[in-house]
Amino acid sequence: MGDLIFAQSNGRKIPLEDKIFGISNKAKKMIAERGKDAVVNATIGALLDDNGNLIVLSSVVDVLKNLSPTEFAEYAPIGGIPEFRSAILEAALGKKYAPKCFAEAVATPGGTGSIRNTISNYSAVGDKVLTSDWYWAPYGTIASEIGRSIDTFSLFDEKGAFNAVGFEEKVKELLAAQNQLVIILNTPAHNPTGYALTNADWESVLSALCRQASTEKKVTILVDVAYIDFAGDEEECRSFLPLFEKLPENILPVVAYSLSKTFTLYGMRCGAMICLAKTKEIAEEFKRVCEYSSRGSWSNCCRAPQSVLAKIHADERLLAKVDSEREQYRNMLLARGHAFEQAAAEAGLKTVPFDAGFFASIPCDNPDAIAERLQEEGIFLIPLAKGLRVSIASVSEEKCRMLPKKIRAAMDK
């Protein structure tokens, strides 16, 4: 942690370097020195092939290459081009389980923008934002940047199931101290654990909110679905969405959806925040305040990925081609995850409950020390507060089978 010379901290703790990118850069440096075969870089939050190359859907690239200059160079409206806003409702919510709510979509620079705007507009300065104790660290960065902080509940109970009791206790505690509460739940294919709430878990979450949030209190539940299309069957993974139809007006679901993973457009920074409101008035307010926040931060989003998504969803054959290509890589990712799970069991390595996704996690003491020990062997993982995160998305199935034994050995030392 370095002292600031000229800038103002404004209550923030600003590290010298982003932890994830810093460790990833160490891995890249070792690769340059020792060669790719001598290093396992399991830090990257992107899907790579077995040779470590970024996977980009060729069917999406074809659409991108054929955009006219106007379709990629012209300013997009603040909330997104109309065709994009329509297409992303279908992309995010699917067809089979799309809830019967008043839905509005506002374009954001990836899922990160959705998180930022939700916290900004649905919590007050000084509020605590609730998420699970295993969480993506930038949630804290985003909250602190706009004068909020993160509080957590224990994600798992003593049996390794969703901790419904702990969740409700924390909701009750925070609503006793503040009049509004933003809750972030990253599911399915949770980052960093690969866990997914079941529909029964969702029933318990929403029942708890209805019990604890009196009509004078407002709750916004942000569902971060960044990895949903790599979590299994694309429709069945959305089967929890109709449960939101039952919620009262004072509980607002917001879905954070990104084109980064689903359409492999990581660097084009495009996604959307989607409200599933009980009334038309709440949905219209959502659109107005979130566009206002967008204007005051990043203004508008990149037009090219918006045009790409609109074109894909306007052509059934093209959409089928994209879905088919994505399915191949999803199956590859699921195979890697199952290989890691099996190898962990064989090595006696305890893991956090895993269902699917880009990451798996190992609970442990002294994660920073263990991560440094593994780096000496050319293995790069991300140390978290409660353990180690492994990106199964960025390493081959063969390396997924090899890693648990190495991790267990480092822990035993």
C-alpha positions as CSV (number, residue, x, y, z in Angstrom):
1,M,0.0,0.0,0.0
2,G,1.6,3.3,-1.1
3,D,1.0,6.8,0.4
4,L,-0.7,9.2,-2.0
5,I,1.4,12.2,-3.0
6,F,-1.1,14.4,-4.7
7,A,-4.4,12.5,-5.1
8,Q,-7.1,12.3,-2.4
9,S,-7.9,8.9,-0.8
10,N,-11.5,10.0,0.1
11,G,-11.8,7.1,2.5
12,R,-10.5,4.5,-0.1
13,K,-7.6,2.1,0.3
14,I,-5.8,2.2,-3.0
15,P,-3.3,-0.6,-3.6
16,L,-0.2,-0.1,-5.7
17,E,-1.4,-2.6,-8.2
18,D,-4.6,-4.6,-8.9
19,K,-4.1,-8.0,-7.3
20,I,-5.4,-10.2,-10.1
21,F,-3.7,-8.3,-12.9
22,G,-0.5,-8.1,-10.9
23,I,-0.3,-11.9,-10.4
24,S,-1.3,-12.5,-14.0
25,N,1.6,-10.2,-15.1
26,K,4.0,-12.2,-13.0
27,A,2.8,-15.4,-14.8
28,K,3.3,-13.8,-18.2
29,K,6.8,-12.7,-17.2
30,M,7.7,-16.2,-16.2
31,I,6.2,-17.6,-19.5
32,A,8.5,-15.2,-21.4
33,E,11.5,-16.4,-19.4
34,R,10.8,-20.2,-19.1
35,G,8.3,-20.9,-21.9
36,K,4.6,-21.6,-21.9
37,D,4.9,-25.3,-21.0
38,A,6.7,-24.5,-17.7
39,V,3.9,-22.2,-16.4
40,V,0.2,-22.7,-15.4
41,N,-1.5,-19.3,-15.5
42,A,-4.9,-20.1,-13.8
43,T,-5.6,-16.4,-13.0
44,I,-7.3,-15.2,-16.2
45,G,-11.1,-14.6,-16.2
46,A,-11.5,-15.4,-19.8
47,L,-12.0,-18.6,-21.8
48,L,-8.8,-19.9,-23.4
49,D,-8.1,-22.9,-25.5
50,D,-5.7,-25.7,-24.5
51,N,-2.8,-23.7,-25.9
52,G,-3.6,-20.6,-23.9
53,N,-5.1,-18.6,-26.7
54,L,-8.2,-16.5,-26.2
55,I,-11.4,-18.1,-27.6
56,V,-13.4,-15.8,-29.7
57,L,-16.6,-17.0,-31.4
58,S,-15.9,-17.0,-35.1
59,S,-19.7,-16.5,-35.8
60,V,-19.6,-13.3,-33.8
61,V,-16.4,-12.1,-35.5
62,D,-18.1,-12.6,-38.9
63,V,-20.9,-10.2,-37.9
64,L,-18.4,-7.7,-36.5
65,K,-16.3,-7.7,-39.7
66,N,-19.4,-6.9,-41.8
67,L,-20.7,-3.9,-39.8
68,S,-21.0,-0.7,-41.8
69,P,-19.0,2.4,-40.6
70,T,-22.2,3.9,-39.2
71,E,-23.0,0.7,-37.3
72,F,-19.7,0.9,-35.3
73,A,-18.6,4.6,-35.5
74,E,-21.7,6.6,-34.7
75,Y,-22.5,7.6,-31.1
76,A,-25.0,5.2,-29.5
77,P,-27.9,6.7,-27.4
78,I,-27.1,6.8,-23.7
79,G,-29.3,3.8,-22.9
80,G,-28.3,1.8,-26.0
81,I,-29.6,1.6,-29.6
82,P,-33.3,0.4,-29.6
83,E,-32.5,-2.8,-31.4
84,F,-29.9,-3.7,-28.8
85,R,-32.2,-3.0,-25.9
86,S,-34.8,-5.3,-27.4
87,A,-32.2,-8.0,-28.3
88,I,-30.5,-8.0,-24.9
89,L,-33.8,-8.7,-23.1
90,E,-34.0,-11.9,-25.0
91,A,-30.3,-12.7,-24.6
92,A,-30.4,-12.2,-20.9
93,L,-33.8,-13.5,-20.0
94,G,-34.2,-16.2,-22.6
95,K,-37.5,-17.2,-24.1
96,K,-38.8,-20.1,-22.0
97,Y,-38.5,-18.5,-18.5
98,A,-38.7,-14.8,-19.3
99,P,-40.6,-13.3,-16.3
100,K,-43.8,-11.4,-16.8
101,C,-42.6,-8.1,-15.4
102,F,-42.1,-4.6,-16.6
103,A,-38.6,-4.9,-18.1
104,E,-36.3,-2.1,-19.1
105,A,-32.7,-2.4,-20.3
106,V,-30.0,0.2,-20.1
107,A,-26.7,-0.3,-21.9
108,T,-23.6,-0.5,-19.6
109,P,-19.8,-1.1,-20.2
110,G,-20.0,-4.7,-19.3
111,G,-21.4,-6.1,-16.1
112,T,-19.2,-3.8,-14.1
113,G,-21.2,-0.8,-15.2
114,S,-24.5,-2.5,-14.2
115,I,-23.1,-3.0,-10.7
116,R,-21.9,0.6,-10.4
117,N,-25.2,2.1,-11.6
118,T,-27.3,-0.2,-9.3
119,I,-25.3,0.7,-6.2
120,S,-25.3,4.4,-7.2
121,N,-29.0,4.7,-7.7
122,Y,-30.5,2.2,-5.2
123,S,-28.4,2.8,-2.1
124,A,-27.5,5.9,-0.2
125,V,-24.0,7.3,0.5
126,G,-22.7,5.5,3.6
127,D,-24.9,2.4,3.1
128,K,-23.6,-1.1,3.3
129,V,-24.2,-3.3,0.2
130,L,-24.7,-7.0,0.9
131,T,-23.1,-9.9,-0.9
132,S,-21.7,-13.4,0.0
133,D,-18.4,-13.9,1.9
134,W,-17.0,-15.5,-1.3
135,Y,-17.2,-12.6,-3.8
136,W,-15.6,-10.9,-6.7
137,A,-13.2,-8.3,-5.1
138,P,-14.1,-5.4,-7.5
139,Y,-17.6,-5.3,-5.8
140,G,-15.7,-3.6,-2.9
141,T,-13.8,-1.3,-5.2
142,I,-17.0,-0.2,-7.0
143,A,-18.8,0.4,-3.7
144,S,-16.0,2.4,-2.1
145,E,-15.6,4.6,-5.2
146,I,-19.1,6.0,-4.7
147,G,-19.1,6.2,-0.9
148,R,-20.5,2.8,0.1
149,S,-19.0,-0.4,1.6
150,I,-19.5,-4.1,1.2
151,D,-20.9,-6.3,4.0
152,T,-21.2,-10.1,3.7
153,F,-23.1,-13.1,4.9
154,S,-21.7,-16.7,5.0
155,L,-22.6,-18.3,1.7
156,F,-22.6,-21.8,3.0
157,D,-23.9,-23.4,6.1
158,E,-22.2,-26.2,8.0
159,K,-23.5,-28.8,5.6
160,G,-22.2,-26.9,2.5
161,A,-25.6,-25.8,1.4
162,F,-26.8,-22.3,0.8
163,N,-26.9,-20.5,4.1
164,A,-30.6,-19.2,4.0
165,V,-30.6,-18.6,7.8
166,G,-27.4,-16.5,7.7
167,F,-28.7,-14.6,4.7
168,E,-31.9,-13.6,6.4
169,E,-30.2,-12.6,9.6
170,K,-27.9,-10.2,7.7
171,V,-30.7,-8.7,5.8
172,K,-32.6,-8.1,9.0
173,E,-29.5,-6.5,10.6
174,L,-28.9,-4.1,7.7
175,L,-32.5,-3.1,7.2
176,A,-32.7,-2.2,10.9
177,A,-29.8,0.3,10.2
178,Q,-30.7,1.7,6.8
179,N,-33.9,2.3,4.8
180,Q,-32.7,0.7,1.6
181,L,-30.5,-2.3,0.8
182,V,-28.7,-3.4,-2.4
183,I,-27.9,-7.1,-2.4
184,I,-25.6,-8.7,-5.0
185,L,-26.0,-12.4,-5.8
186,N,-23.7,-13.8,-8.5
187,T,-25.3,-16.9,-9.8
188,P,-25.2,-19.3,-11.6
189,A,-21.5,-20.1,-12.2
190,H,-20.5,-17.9,-9.3
191,N,-17.2,-16.1,-9.4
192,P,-15.0,-17.3,-7.6
193,T,-16.5,-20.6,-6.6
194,G,-18.6,-22.0,-9.5
195,Y,-21.6,-22.4,-7.2
196,A,-25.2,-21.9,-8.3
197,L,-28.3,-21.2,-6.2
198,T,-31.0,-23.8,-6.8
199,N,-34.6,-22.7,-7.3
200,A,-35.3,-23.8,-3.7
201,D,-32.5,-21.5,-2.6
202,W,-34.1,-18.7,-4.6
203,E,-37.4,-19.4,-2.9
204,S,-35.8,-19.0,0.5
205,V,-34.0,-15.8,-0.5
206,L,-37.1,-14.1,-1.8
207,S,-39.3,-15.3,1.1
208,A,-36.7,-13.8,3.5
209,L,-36.8,-10.5,1.7
210,C,-40.6,-10.4,1.8
211,R,-40.5,-11.1,5.6
212,Q,-37.8,-8.6,6.4
213,A,-38.5,-5.7,4.0
214,S,-41.5,-3.8,5.4
215,T,-43.3,-1.4,3.0
216,E,-41.2,1.4,4.4
217,K,-38.0,-0.3,3.3
218,K,-36.7,-0.8,-0.3
219,V,-34.6,-3.7,-1.4
220,T,-32.8,-4.0,-4.8
221,I,-31.5,-7.5,-5.6
222,L,-28.9,-7.4,-8.3
223,V,-28.4,-10.8,-10.0
224,D,-25.0,-10.8,-11.6
225,V,-25.4,-13.4,-14.4
226,A,-22.1,-12.7,-16.2
227,Y,-21.3,-16.5,-16.6
228,I,-24.9,-17.8,-17.0
229,D,-24.4,-19.1,-20.6
230,F,-21.5,-21.3,-19.5
231,A,-23.4,-22.8,-16.6
232,G,-25.3,-25.5,-18.4
233,D,-28.5,-25.6,-20.5
234,E,-29.0,-22.0,-21.5
235,E,-32.8,-22.1,-20.8
236,E,-32.9,-24.2,-17.7
237,C,-30.2,-22.0,-16.1
238,R,-32.8,-19.3,-16.2
239,S,-35.7,-21.3,-14.6
240,F,-35.4,-19.1,-11.4
241,L,-36.4,-15.9,-13.2
242,P,-40.3,-16.4,-13.0
243,L,-40.0,-16.4,-9.2
244,F,-39.4,-12.6,-9.4
245,E,-43.0,-12.1,-10.6
246,K,-44.3,-12.7,-7.0
247,L,-42.3,-9.9,-5.4
248,P,-44.0,-6.8,-4.0
249,E,-43.3,-3.3,-5.3
250,N,-40.7,-2.5,-2.7
251,I,-38.4,-5.3,-3.9
252,L,-36.7,-4.6,-7.3
253,P,-34.8,-7.3,-9.2
254,V,-32.1,-6.1,-11.5
255,V,-30.1,-8.4,-13.8
256,A,-26.5,-7.5,-14.8
257,Y,-25.8,-9.1,-18.1
258,S,-22.5,-8.9,-20.1
259,L,-21.5,-9.6,-23.7
260,S,-17.9,-10.3,-22.5
261,K,-18.3,-14.0,-21.8
262,T,-21.4,-15.0,-23.7
263,F,-20.3,-13.4,-27.0
264,T,-16.6,-13.3,-26.3
265,L,-16.5,-9.6,-26.7
266,Y,-14.4,-8.9,-23.5
267,G,-12.5,-5.8,-24.6
268,M,-15.5,-4.1,-26.3
269,R,-17.0,-3.5,-22.8
270,C,-20.7,-3.9,-23.4
271,G,-23.6,-5.3,-21.4
272,A,-26.8,-4.1,-19.8
273,M,-28.7,-3.7,-16.6
274,I,-32.2,-4.9,-16.8
275,C,-35.0,-4.2,-14.2
276,L,-37.8,-6.7,-13.7
277,A,-40.2,-4.2,-12.1
278,K,-43.7,-4.8,-10.6
279,T,-45.1,-1.6,-12.1
280,K,-44.5,0.5,-15.3
281,E,-43.7,3.6,-13.2
282,I,-40.8,1.9,-11.4
283,A,-39.5,0.6,-14.7
284,E,-39.7,4.0,-16.3
285,E,-37.9,5.5,-13.3
286,F,-35.2,2.9,-13.6
287,K,-34.5,3.8,-17.2
288,R,-34.4,7.5,-16.4
289,V,-32.1,7.4,-13.4
290,C,-29.7,4.8,-14.8
291,E,-29.3,6.7,-18.1
292,Y,-28.6,9.9,-16.0
293,S,-25.9,8.0,-14.1
294,S,-24.5,6.7,-17.3
295,R,-24.3,10.2,-18.7
296,G,-22.4,11.4,-15.6
297,S,-19.8,8.6,-15.7
298,W,-19.0,6.9,-19.0
299,S,-21.7,8.7,-21.1
300,N,-22.6,6.1,-23.7
301,C,-21.3,2.6,-24.5
302,C,-19.5,1.3,-27.5
303,R,-21.9,1.0,-30.5
304,A,-20.2,-1.9,-32.3
305,P,-21.1,-4.7,-29.9
306,Q,-24.7,-3.3,-29.7
307,S,-25.0,-3.6,-33.4
308,V,-23.5,-7.1,-33.3
309,L,-26.0,-8.4,-30.8
310,A,-28.9,-6.8,-32.6
311,K,-28.0,-8.4,-35.9
312,I,-27.5,-11.8,-34.3
313,H,-30.9,-11.8,-32.6
314,A,-32.6,-10.5,-35.7
315,D,-31.5,-13.6,-37.7
316,E,-32.6,-17.0,-36.4
317,R,-30.1,-18.9,-38.5
318,L,-27.3,-16.7,-37.3
319,L,-28.4,-17.0,-33.7
320,A,-28.5,-20.7,-34.0
321,K,-24.9,-20.7,-35.4
322,V,-23.7,-18.6,-32.5
323,D,-25.5,-20.8,-29.9
324,S,-24.1,-24.0,-31.5
325,E,-20.5,-22.7,-31.4
326,R,-20.8,-21.5,-27.8
327,E,-22.2,-24.9,-26.8
328,Q,-19.0,-26.6,-28.0
329,Y,-16.9,-24.4,-25.7
330,R,-19.3,-24.6,-22.9
331,N,-19.0,-28.4,-23.0
332,M,-15.2,-28.1,-23.0
333,L,-15.4,-25.8,-19.9
334,L,-17.8,-28.2,-18.1
335,A,-15.4,-31.1,-18.8
336,R,-12.5,-29.1,-17.3
337,G,-14.6,-28.4,-14.2
338,H,-15.5,-32.0,-13.7
339,A,-11.9,-33.1,-14.2
340,F,-10.8,-30.6,-11.6
341,E,-13.5,-31.8,-9.2
342,Q,-12.5,-35.5,-9.7
343,A,-8.8,-34.8,-9.3
344,A,-9.5,-32.8,-6.1
345,A,-11.4,-35.6,-4.6
346,E,-8.7,-38.1,-5.4
347,A,-6.1,-35.8,-3.9
348,G,-8.1,-35.2,-0.7
349,L,-8.3,-31.5,-1.6
350,K,-11.4,-29.8,-0.2
351,T,-13.1,-27.4,-2.6
352,V,-16.0,-25.0,-2.3
353,P,-19.2,-26.5,-3.7
354,F,-18.9,-26.3,-7.5
355,D,-21.6,-26.6,-10.2
356,A,-20.2,-24.9,-13.3
357,G,-18.4,-21.8,-14.6
358,F,-15.0,-20.2,-15.1
359,F,-13.7,-20.7,-11.6
360,A,-13.3,-23.1,-8.7
361,S,-12.1,-22.3,-5.2
362,I,-10.2,-24.0,-2.4
363,P,-10.8,-22.9,1.2
364,C,-7.6,-22.6,3.2
365,D,-5.6,-20.6,5.7
366,N,-2.7,-18.4,4.6
367,P,-3.8,-18.3,0.9
368,D,-1.2,-15.6,0.1
369,A,1.6,-17.7,1.4
370,I,0.4,-20.8,-0.4
371,A,0.0,-18.9,-3.7
372,E,3.5,-17.6,-3.4
373,R,4.8,-21.1,-2.8
374,L,3.0,-22.4,-5.9
375,Q,4.4,-19.5,-8.0
376,E,7.9,-21.0,-7.3
377,E,6.7,-24.1,-9.2
378,G,5.3,-22.0,-12.0
379,I,1.6,-22.3,-10.9
380,F,-0.3,-19.0,-10.6
381,L,-3.6,-18.8,-8.7
382,I,-5.4,-15.9,-7.1
383,P,-5.3,-15.7,-3.3
384,L,-8.6,-14.5,-1.8
385,A,-9.6,-13.7,1.8
386,K,-10.8,-17.2,2.4
387,G,-8.8,-19.4,0.0
388,L,-7.5,-19.8,-3.5
389,R,-9.3,-19.2,-6.8
390,V,-8.4,-21.4,-9.8
391,S,-9.4,-20.3,-13.3
392,I,-10.4,-23.5,-15.0
393,A,-11.4,-21.4,-18.0
394,S,-7.8,-20.6,-18.8
395,V,-6.1,-24.0,-18.5
396,S,-6.5,-27.3,-20.3
397,E,-8.3,-30.3,-19.0
398,E,-5.0,-32.0,-18.5
399,K,-3.8,-29.2,-16.2
400,C,-7.1,-29.2,-14.4
401,R,-6.3,-32.8,-13.5
402,M,-2.8,-32.0,-12.4
403,L,-3.4,-28.9,-10.3
404,P,-5.2,-30.4,-7.2
405,K,-2.4,-32.6,-6.3
406,K,0.1,-29.7,-6.6
407,I,-2.1,-27.4,-4.5
408,R,-2.6,-30.1,-1.9
409,A,1.2,-30.6,-1.6
410,A,1.8,-26.9,-1.2
411,M,-0.8,-26.7,1.5
412,D,0.6,-29.7,3.3
413,K,4.1,-28.0,3.4
